[in-house]
Amino acid sequence: MGLVEGKKAIIFGVANEKSIAWAIAQALHKEGAKLAFTYAGEVLESRVRPLAEGIGSQLIIPCDVTRDEDIDSLFDKVNGAWGGVDILIHSIAFAKKEELKGRFVDTSREGFNLAMDISAYSLIALAKRAYPIMAGRKGSIVTMTYYGSEKVIPNYNVMGVAKAALEANVRYLSSDLGQDGIRVNAISAGPIRTLSAMGISGFREMLNHVETKSPLKRNVTAEDVARTALYLSSDLSSGITGEIIYVDAGYNIIGM
Ligand code: NAD
């Protein structure tokens, strides 16, 4: 029997086969979960649908997390099909390209609000709809963060502030939803070459730096992250909530 056999999971954040969310989806699928996928916009549908159908998913639903009507309609559809949900994977972030280079002090109000809305508020918006249909099912919500929330990383800028908010969301949500048996955790992943990551100026240097300085002397892969997401989604982590777990080849422990 698989680690998440028969559990029902909604996956937010597949853009293509390099997405961390796709690696997580594959890990959950291998261990017996049933999956629903979301995509943000028609362009992405053409990439997400073949991947999702390839592993037998029948629920492939549009959802732009800045639109409450999209989120409501998504949860109606999922609940209609499944009558509840056990796992929610939130692997979503966005900031305008111009905010991910140059000086942080130049962050625009609009750029700040957009990054916060998509990358941090969306976890609350999704949890709000998920908890009534997750309650009593030992539900698990997992989101994706990065060390730039705690320390200054060149060019990460407004996304660092959004990730700090996201990590605080994890703690407040886990405190709220624990009474319904729902756990909320984040994975703080090391840099991985994905579509979003390529938007960060100087990303290659981040990879080189981790490879030289981290205890494991390598970068992590989306599969490394997916194995921890599987653990956090399964009953193996039944006593863990409100945590930020590093999957970063140990980089965060290094002082010099
Ligand atoms: P990705 O580009 O594959 O995934 C980002 C996803 O966010 C995409 O699927 C995109 O469609 C989605 N998204 C953006 N705006 C949206 C909106 N309005 N509504 C719905 N979805 C929207 O990149 P990824 O690296 O797999 O990113 C996944 C998560 O992992 C992000 O939260 C990212 O910050 C985090 N993360 C990434 C790294 C890395 O180095 N790649 C490291 C640590 C954390």
Residues whose N, C-alpha, C, O or C-beta is under 5 A from the ligand:
A	BS01	NAD	G13 V14 A15 K18 S19 I20 A21 A40 C63 D64 V65 T66 S91 I92 A93 F94 I118 M144 T145 Y146 A189 G190 P191 I192 T194 L195 S196 A197
